[in-house]
Amino acid sequence: MAGRFRSGLPERVPDFGRGAVWAFRLVWIAAFLLAIAGPVAGTWQRLSAPAQNSALVPGSRAGLALGEDDLTRIRFPVGPAAAAAGVRAGDELVAIDGIALSARVPMPSADGPLPPGTTEADYALLGEILYGTESRPIVLTLAGADGRRRDVTVTTGEQHIEKAAAGLGLPAWLLSLVDLVHLPTYPFLLASAWFLWRRREEDVVSSIVSLAILLTMAAEQPSASFFAAAGLPEWAHRILYDLGNILLLGGIMLFPFGRLRPLWVLVLIAALPSLLFVSGNVYRILFIALMALAVDTLFRRLRRAPQNDERQQLKWALFGFAGYAMLIGAALTADMLKLDVGSFGGQLALEVTAGFAFGLGFLLLQLGLLVALVKYRLYDAEAVISRSISIALITVILGAAFAGVMEGVKEIILRGFGQNAGSIAPIVGTAVSTILVAPVYERVQGWTERRFHRKLVDLREGLAGCLRDIRHFAPLSDVVREVLDRVEAGVRPRRLALVVEGKVIEARGIDDASVSAWLATESPAPAGALDFVPADKTFSIRLPLRPEEGPLLGWLLVGARPDRSCLSTAERDALIEIVDPTARAVRLVLKREDREQDLAATLAGLQRQIDTLTDRLRIDRAGTAA
């Protein structure tokens, strides 16, 4: 049964037909307009309307940070007024203005029924704290950890969260934009979405990824708050958000050519609509799990791909998708954790982290997709991945060192002197981190190069030793073949040739006659270690083989990559490093072959003399015998 089902499936998702292209075009244009109108109108609404910063922390209008799973649980006081009034972390909110609340009151759903065990009176009382706009004193009845009840009076308003932010050095206007740190990435996302769609409208994969980007922009902040104010039902907003995620995951699983093999890819795609039926942390966990499976699908395709452009496309796509998956996972994790932290500063830091990770994740996704689909700079994938991982590791290591040293200094000063460390701890932490920059950079850079640039490292470090071994016995053709093999594996040029004393010893990707014709028309500069001419479509890199300032022996000629992009600086530096050992090996082999030819000529002459003497002796013996 499974075999018949598999054989009945097409090998790949077919391209859109003419009618489907027009239908998708209408949907895409509508999504594009939403992706422009939503962020613009939402940002204008934020800037022009009175600040409602208390929406960042539920309950902060009354100086409280309430748990979303239970609005009667106080996580911490917000602002100095609430703390001075006697609000403490861990208190239970028992009553408001003398009217008792239910034992547990979760955050309400806009369209859903009341949660079990709650009443409309609960949400009417809490509404003033959560969504109110007036400023008035209210009496809160709190129960401490010991069960004792006490009444505190606070005045509702935005002043609590604004003073808490001022204590952290943040002005009120900046606080209103703290969840919009991803907004500067939107122009790039719009341009990327347009390009992905317009490059080939009938391509299903790039089209649905492009639509996914637009739907996500239309569903995230600040679009979400604008559409909610405009009367868009919550269920419609949620469907918009879920469709964006479903299309994005589907695009990852089908990238780059929409292949429907292996069969379990279809199973994963069939499971994507399950996102429509879950919410909250269950949704976040399921989304992260599906994203991990999608990236794993891409990684498996990469392992099976041959060494060609498709493999490089998959590397770039994997870079984009894996970076997106990790950063979106970090953003979703920050979203989950921010509701459980015990301080306003901690929640604000997680809010900023989530927004920054979200925006950067989408930028990485677009970078990977654009390079993969445009097929330009395909062969920079390893360098970009290596550099990105290096930066991430160095940041994590130095950040951990800074935090660890700072906390250690605080603890030492507190225990030894019984006072706060003040500014000493961050100064010591910064000094230690600065000292560690160079050794950490060298170790991380070395590790990432060996991990992601094995062929280039082998070219730079392994070729010289190999040439030292084979130059004493191998013929020139074998030495040249070894050099070209390693250069080809290390930098992957389209064309490659090695010329010695005006003769083409070996050429790849081009015939010997064409290399000779190029040499006749071009005049490479023999000075310097490398002659780089990006405009030359045949050999943009010319490396003179001149050992130890001796005479010019020939040229190592290297062309552009298969995607016609020039070699990177790191690759050109690696070629410069191999020029001298290659030139010395060629010189030694030429001298050895000259000596061997002289010796062979001498031996041949001696053999002729021996043959002549032998013939004469034979004749003399024959005459004597006669």
N, C-alpha and C positions, 0 to 999 in steps of 0.2 A: 504493500500500500504506500509506504513512504517513498519507495523507489519510483512508483508511478507518479506520485505527487511531485517529486523532485524533477522528473523528466518533463512534466507538463509546465514547469515554471520557465519563464524566459531567463537567459543568462544574466541580464541586467534590466534595470528599470528603463522602459522605452522613453525616448524623448517626447516632449509635448508635441502634439499635432497642431495644425494651424488654429483650430477652434479652441483648444486648450490654452494655447499661447495668448489668445485674445482674452479669454476668461480670466486667466491668471494675471494678465496685465491690469485688468480692472481692480482685482483684489489687491494687487501690489500697490497701485497708485493710491487707493483708499488708505492702505496701511502707511504709505509714505507720508500722506497728508496728516494722518493721526500722529505719526512720529515727529512731525514738525510742530503741529499745532499744540499738542499736549505739553511738551517741555517748555515751549515759549510761553504759552498761557499760564502754565503752572508756576514758572519762575516769576512772571509778572505779578501773578496773584500773591506770591510770597513777599515780593518786594513792596507792593503797593498796599496790601491789607495790613491791619495792625498785627503785630507779631503774636503768634499762638505757639510759642516755644514749648509750652507745657505739654503739647502733644508728644514730645520726645519721651517724656517719662510720665506714664499714667499716674494721676494723683498729685502731680507736682503743683497744681494750682492751689493746693492746700498745704504745700510743703512736705508732701508724702511721696515716696516711691512705692507704689503698690504692685503686687505680683499679678501678672495677667491671668494666671491659672486660679488665683484667689485674691480678689480685690480687698479682702479684709486683712490680708497679710502685708505688713509694712516692712519693706526691705531696708530702707534707711531714710532719714530725714533729708529733705532738699532745702538748702539755704539755712542761714544762721537763725532766722526767726523761729522756724519750726523746732530746731534743736534747743533754742533757748526756752521755748514753751514746754519742753519736756518730752518731745517725740523721740523714741529710741528705736534702733533697728531690732526687729523681732517682735515688736508690739502687734497686738491684734486690734483691728478696728471693730469695736463692738456696737457703737451707735453714733448717729449723727443728729445733733440738735435734740438729743433725748429719745430719738426713735430708733429702736433696735434693728440691727441687720441680721440676716440669716447667717448661719455658721460658716458657710462657704459660698462665695459669690464669684463665679468666673467672669471674665470679660465677655460681654454680650456679643452676639452675632447680629448684624444689621437686619437680616431677613429671616433668621431662624427663630424657633420657639424659645421660650424661657428655659434655661437649664434646670434640671431637677433640683428641688430643694430651695429654689429662689422665688421671689415675688416681684411684682412690678414696683412695689414700694422700695425694694432694694435698689433697683436701677434708677428710680426717681431721686432717691437720696444721693446716690453716688454720681448721678449725672452732673450735679453742680460742681463736683470735684474733677470729673473727667472732661466735660465738654462745656461747662458754663462760661459766660463772658462777663458777668457782673462781679464786682468786688464787694464782699460783705463778710463780717465776722461769723464764724460758725463754731459750734462746740462739738469737739470730738471726744467720745468716750473710748479710752484705750485700756487694754488689758495687758499687763507686762508678763514676763516669763514666769513670775511667781503667782500669777492669777489675779493679782490685785488690780482693781480698776481705778482710773483717775480721769478727770476731765481736763482737757486743754483747749484753749481758744486760739484759733488762727484766723487770719483774714485771707480770703481767697484772692487770687490774681496771679499775674505773670511775674510779680516781683520776686517770688521764691526762687524760681529757676534762673532768673536773670542775675540775682545776687550770688547764687551758687556758681554760675558761669564766670561772673566777675572775680570770684575768689580764685578761679583758675586762669585768669587773665584773658577771658574771652568776652568781647562786647556782645550786646544783645543782637545786633544785626547779623553778626557772624554766626551766632547760635542758631538763627533761623535757617541758615544754609548748611548746617553741619552734616545733614543727611544727603546733601547734593554735591559732594566732592567729586562724584563721577561725571557731573554735567559737562565739564570741558572736553570729555571724550566724544560727546554726541556728534559734533560736526564730522569727525573722522569716521564714525560709525555710519552716518548717513551717506558719506561719499563711498565707503566700502560697499554698503548695501546696494547702492545704485550701480556701481561697477560690476559687482557679482551678478546682478540681474541682467545688465545690458550687454555683457561680454558675449553671451549666447543664450537668448531667451528660451530656447527649447531645451536647455540643459536642466533637468529636474533637480539635481543635487544642489547646484549653485543657486538656483531660483528659490528653493525652499529654505536654504540657509539665509539668503538675503531677506526673505519674508520673516523668518524667525527673529532676525535682528530688529526689524521695524516693529514687530509686535511687542518685543521685550521693551523697547524704548517707549512705546505707547502705554505700557502697563506699569512701568516703574515710576518712582518719584522723579520729577514733580508732576508728571502727567496724571498719576493716580489721584492726587488731591484735587486737581482741577476737574477731572471727569466726575469725581464724587460730588463736588460742589455743583456741577452742571446737571446732576440728577441721574448719572449712569448707575444702574443697579449694581449691587456688589457682585451678583452672580455673573453679570456680563463682563465686569472687570476681571474676575477670576478666570473666566473662560479665555479671555484675551491673553492673560499671563500664562495660563497652562498651554495654550496652543503654541505660543512662542517657544516654550521649553520643549514641547513634543517635537516640533519641526526641527529645532536645533539638534536634538538627540538623534532624530531620524537622519538628518544630513550627515552627522558624524559617522553613523553606522553604514551609510551608503557611499561615503567618500572613497575615491574621487570619481569613479565611473558608474556608480549605481549598481554594483554587482550584488546579486541576490544569493551568493554562495559565501560561506557554507549555510546550511539550512537553519542553524540556530540564530543567524542574523534575523531571519524572518520572525522567529520566536520573540526576540528582544523587541523588534519593531511592533509586534502585536501587543506587547506588554506596555507600551508607552501610554496608551489612553488611560491606564490605571491612575495616572496623575490627576485626572479629572475628578476622581472620587475620594481623594484623601486631602488632608489639610494639616496645618500646623507643623510640629516637629516630625510627624510621620511623613508628611510631604517632603520636607527637607532631606530626611534620611533616605527616602526612596529615590529622590532626584539624584543625590550624591552617588548612590549605588548604581543607578542606571548610567550616570555619566562615567563612572569607573569602568563599567562593562563596555560602553561605547569606545572609550579610549583603548581598552584591551583589544577590542575588535580591530581597531586601526593598527595597533602594534603587531598583531598576528599577521595582518596583511603585509606589513612592512617586512617581517621576517621571511615571508615567502616570495617577496618581490625580487626580480632579477636586478642586477646592477645597471640601471638605466634611469631615464628621466622619471619614470613612474615611482621608482624607489625614492628619489630625491623629493618628488611631490609629496609622498607619504611622510617623509621626514619632516618637511615643513608643516604639513597638516597636523602631524602628531605634536610638533612643538606648539602650534597654536591651540589645538584642542586640549593637550595635556596641561599647558599653562592656564587655559581657561578653566579646566576642571579643578585644578588645585586652588586657583584664586577664588572661584565661585564657591568651592567647598569651604575655603577659609571665610568667605563672606557669610555663608549660611551658618557656619559654626559660630561666628561672631554674633550673628543675629540671635542664635539660640542662647548663647552665654550672657548676652547683655542684660537679659531679664532676670539673671540670678546673681549678678555681682552685687557687692555690698557697699558701693560708693558711687556718687554721681560722676566723679572723674573717671572711674573705671567704665561705667556705662557709656560715657561720652567717647572715650578712647575706642571702645569696641564699635560704636556707631560710625566713627570716622574710618576705622579699619575696614568695616564691612563695605562702606561706600567706595573707598579707594580700591579695595580688592576687586569689587564688581567692575569698576571702570577699566582698571588695568587688565583684568581678565578678558574683557571684550576686545580691548585693543590688541592683545596677543593673538586672540582668535582671528581677528581680521588680518593681521600681519601674516600669520601662517597661511590662511586661505588665499590671500591675494598673491603671495609669492608662488604658492603651489599651482594656482590656476593660470596666472600670467606666464609662468615658466621663466621668470627672470630672476637671476641670482639664486637659482635652485641649489647650486653647489656651495652656497654659504651656510647651509643648514647646520652642519656640524659646528661651524665657528659661532653662529648665533646661539645655538643650544649650549655650547661650552661656556660662552661668555655669560649667558643668563644664569646658568647654574653657579658659575664662579661668583657672580655678584650676590646671588641669593645666599650662598654658603658663607661668604665673607661677612655679609650683613648680619646673618644669624649668629655667627661665632663672635664677632665683635660686640654685637648687641648683648649677647649672653655674658660676655666678659665684663662689659660695662655694668650691667645690672647686678651681676654677682659680686663684683668688687665694691660697688656702691653700697649694696646691702650689708656686705661684710664689714665695711668701714663704719657704717651706721651702728651695727651691732657691737663692734669693738669699743667705739666711743661711748655708746650708751652703757655698756657693762663696766667699762674702766673708769669713766668720768661722771656717769649718771646724767648726761645732758644730750641734747639733740646734736647731730653731726653738722647741721646747718649746710653751708655750701662746700664743706670739705669733702664730703662723700662724692658728689658729682665731679669735683675737680680731680680727685684721685682716680675715679673710674674712667674719666676722659683721658688722663695721662697713660694709664695702663693700656687702654684701647689703642691709643696712638702708637705706643711702643710695639704693640702686637700686629700693626697693620702690615709691615713688610714681611715678617716671617709667615703670617697667615696667608697673605697674597701669594707668596712663592709656593707654599705647599698646596694650596687649593688650585692654583693655576697649573701646577705640575700634574696634579691628579686628574683634573678635567681634560687636559691635553692628552694624557695617556688613555683616558677613557673614551673620548670622543674624536680624537685625531690620531688614532693608532698608526694609520698609513703615513700621515705626514710626519709623525715622530719617528717612524721607522726610516723614512727618507732622510730626515735630518740627522739622526743619530746612528742609523744602521748601515747606510751606504758606504761611508768612509771606511769602516772596519771591514766590510765585505770586499771593497776594492783593494785594501791592503793585502788581503789573503789571495785573491785570484790574479792580481796583476803580474805575479811572478811566473805564472804558467799558462794562463788562459790567452787565447788569441784575441786580437782587437775586436773582432765581431762579437765574441762572448762578453767582453767587458762592456761594450756599447749596449748590448742587449740587456745586461743587468742594470745599467744606469737607466735606460728607457723604461724598463719594467717598473722600477721603483718610482720614477717620476710620474709615470702614467697612473700608478696606484695612489700616489700621494696627492696629486693635484688635478687629475682627470681632465687633461686638455683634449680638444678635438684633434689637434695635429701636433706632431712631435717629430723632431729629426736631430741627428747628430752628424755634424760635418767635420772631417779631419783632413787638413791639407788640401782643401778645395774639393774633396770627394765625399759624396753622401754615403756614409757607412750604413745607416739604417734610417728609414722614415716610417711613420705610422699615421694613418689617416690622410695621407697624401703620397703620391708616387715620387720616385727619385727625380724624374725629369722635371716635375713641377717645382721641387725644391731647388734644383739647379737653375731653373728659369728665374725663380724668386731671387736667388743669390746674384744672378746676373743683373737684375734690375734694381735691387736694393743695395744699400751700402751701410750695413750696421756699424755703429760707432764702436771701435775696438777698445776705447778707453773706458775705465770703470768696470765694476763687477757685473752690471746689468744694464741693458739698453731696453727701456720700456716705451713702446709706441702703441698706445691704446687704439689708435685709428687703424692700425694694420690688421686686416681681417685674416691674414694667413699666419704670421708669426708675430704676435704683439710683444713677446719677450725674447730677447736675444742675449745669450750669456757667452761672452768670449772665453775660450779655453786658453788661458795664459798662465802657466805655472810659475809662481814665484817671480813675477816680473820678467819672465823669459819671453821668447818669441811666441807670437800667436799661432796656436796649433789648429784651431778650428772653432766651431760654434755648437752650442746646445740651443736649439730653436724650439720654443714652446708657444703654441697657439692658445686661443681663448677656450673657454669651457664649451660643452655641448649646447648650453643655452645662450652662447655668444657673449657671456659676461666675462670680464677680465678677472684674472686671478687676484685673490685678496693680498693684502700687505704681508700677512703671516706666511702665505704660500710663496710669495716672491722672496721673502727673507730666507725661507727654507731652501729655495733654489740657489740663492747666493751662497749659502753655507756649503752646498755640495759642489760648487764650481771648482774650487781649488783642489779637493781630493780627486775629482774627476779628471781635471787637467793633468795632475801629477801622475795619475794612473795611466792616462793616455800617453804621456811622454815616456814613461818607463816602458810601456808595452811597445811603443814605436822603436825605442832604442833596442829593446830586447829582440824584437822581430828583425831589426836591421842587423844586429849581431848574429842572430840565427841565420839570416839570409847570407851574410858574409861567410859564416861558418859552413853553411850548406854549399855555398859556391866553392869554398876552399876544399871541402871534402869531395865535392864533385870533380874538381880539378885533379886532386890526388887520386881519385878513383880512375879518372881517365888515364893518368900516368901509369897507374898500376896495371890497368887493362892493356896499355901499349906495351909495357915491359913483359907482361904475360904473353902477349901475342908474339913478341920477338923471341922469348925463350922457347915458345912452342915451335916457332920456325927453325931456330937453331937446333933444337933437339931433333926435329924432323930431318934437317940436313946432315947432322952427324950420324943419325941412324942410317941414312942412305949410303 
